[in-house]
Amino acid sequence: MLRSTKSTLYERLGGEQSIAAVINEFYNRMLKDDRVNHHFFGTNMERLRRHQITYFMSYALGGPKKYEGSTLRASHSGLQITSEEYEIAIKHLNSSLRKYNVPLDDIAKIEAFLRSVKPHIINK
């Protein structure tokens, strides 16, 4: 992914197809990591990946799809995700973004967004 003059992160990352590659890489890393993969046992991963790609990441990155799903707090309710596990997820996402040559300033913007929603996700 090369630097461009596109205005939203969604456009700069290359739209749905490029975001799908990053999200798939992210979940592959999460599923291989024994520190966090227990959160996905019994989860329909195809559905989760599709939802993240099509709706949530589009919403989070300024894409065209309007997110109308559960709140972050509701969708993470009962998962008991720790702050340490959340940091592991951020590291896996950053590594996935770097693999696809996302510019560091865009990675920083995505990480800032993830940190802003952290209170809605951890220990719920």
N, C-alpha and C positions, 0 to 999 in steps of 0.2 A: 504494500500500500504506500503510495507516494504522497507527498505533500500536495495539497491542492488549494484552490481558492473557494471551495464549497463552504457554505455558511454553517451548516449544522454538523455535529459530530457524526450523526447518522450518515450524512452524505460524504463526509471526509473519510469515513471508514469503508465506504464502498457500497452502502445499502445492505439489504437483507442477505444477499448471498455471502458477502464478506463477513458480516456479523455472524452468520450461521457457522462459518468456518471457525471463528474465534470461540463462539459458545460451545461448539462441539469439542474443540481442543480443551477448553476449560473443564467441561464435565468429564472428559476422558482423564484429565489429571486428577480431578476430585475423586473419581471412582477408584483410581489406583492408589490413593493416599489413605492408608489405614487409620490415620488420625481423624479423618472426616467422613470416610465413605459410609460409615454406619448410618448417617443421616439419609441415605438414599435407598436403604434396604426396603423392598416392597414398594418402591416408587416406580411409576410408569415413566421411565426415562425419556422415551420418545415423545410423550406428551409434554413433559417438563421442558425438554429442549425446544420443542416447537413453540410452546408458550413463551419462553424466554426470548426466542429469536423474533417471533412475529409481533408480540405485543409489548412485553415489558421493556426490552432493549430499545425498541422503536420509540416508546414513550420517553425513556430515560435519556436517549441520545438525540431527541428532536426529530424523530422520524414521522412518517405519515399516519401510522396507526394509532388510534386512541385507545389507551389502556382502560379497560372497564372491569378488570378482575378484582379479586379480593384485595384488601389492604395488605401491605407488607406484614403488619402486625398479625392479622388474622391468618394469612397463609403460612406463617412461621410459628403459629401457636402450637405449643406442646413439643416443639423440636428441641428445646433447651440448648440452642447453639451458644457456645461460650465465646467470649471475646477472643480467645486464642484461636478457636476454630474459624472465626470470622476473618482474622488476620491471615490465616492459612489460605482461605478462599481468595482474599485480595491478592496474595502473592501468586496463586495459580492463575488468576485472571490477568495480572500484569505480565506473567510469563507467556501466556497465550497471546496477548496483544503484541508483545515484543516479537514472538515467532512470526507474526504476520506483518512485521515492520511498521506498526502504528507509531507515529512520532511521539516522543516523550512528553511533549506538552499536552497532547490529546490523552495519553495514558494518565497523566496527572489530573486532568479534568474528570476522567471517568472515576479515578480513585477518590477524588474529592466528593463526587456524588455518592459513591458507595459509603464513604465515611459519614456523610450527612444522614443516611438512612439507617446506619448501624443501630441506633437506639430502638428502632422499630423491629429489629430482627433478633438481636441476641437475648438469650435467657427467657424467651417467650414460650 
